[in-house]
Amino acid sequence: MRIALPVKYGTGLEDEIEEHFGRASFYAIVDVDESGEITRFQSHEVPFREHGPGDIPGWLKGFDVDVVIARGMGHRAVDFFNKFGIKVVTGASGKIKDVVHQFVKGILETEEWECDDHG
C-alpha cells in the first residue's frame, strides 16, 4: 500500500503532518508491506506554489498512491481523490510513522475537521 501525507518539512518519518493539505510544501509518500511495516519513505516538494482545484490530487495520483491521510482538506480535493479511486482520511495529526502505523492497524484516531477556506 502506498500512502501520501502532507508534511511540514519532508525530513523523515519523525516529521509531522501539516495542518492544511493544500498549503503543505512537502508530501511524504510511504510504502507499507502486507505485514504493516514501512518499507520506503520518499519526500517530494510540491512543484507549484499556486495551484488550482485538482492540481495536488492529480500530482499525487502520479505517484500511484492508494490512500491520502491529512489533517484537513477541502471538499473539492476529496472529490478529486474519490474520482481517482484514492481513499481519503482526514482529521489525523502527529508524526508520520505513528499515523501510518495506527492507520494500518485500524486504530488511527481522527478528529472531525471541516475546511472553511474554500466556500
Secondary structure, 3 states (H helix, E strand, C coil): CEEEEEECCCCCCCCEECCEHHHCCEEEEEEECCCCCEEEEEEEECCCCCCCCCHHHHHHHCCCCCEEECCECCHHHHHHHHHCCCEEECCCCCEHHHHHHHHHHCCCCCCCCCCCCCC
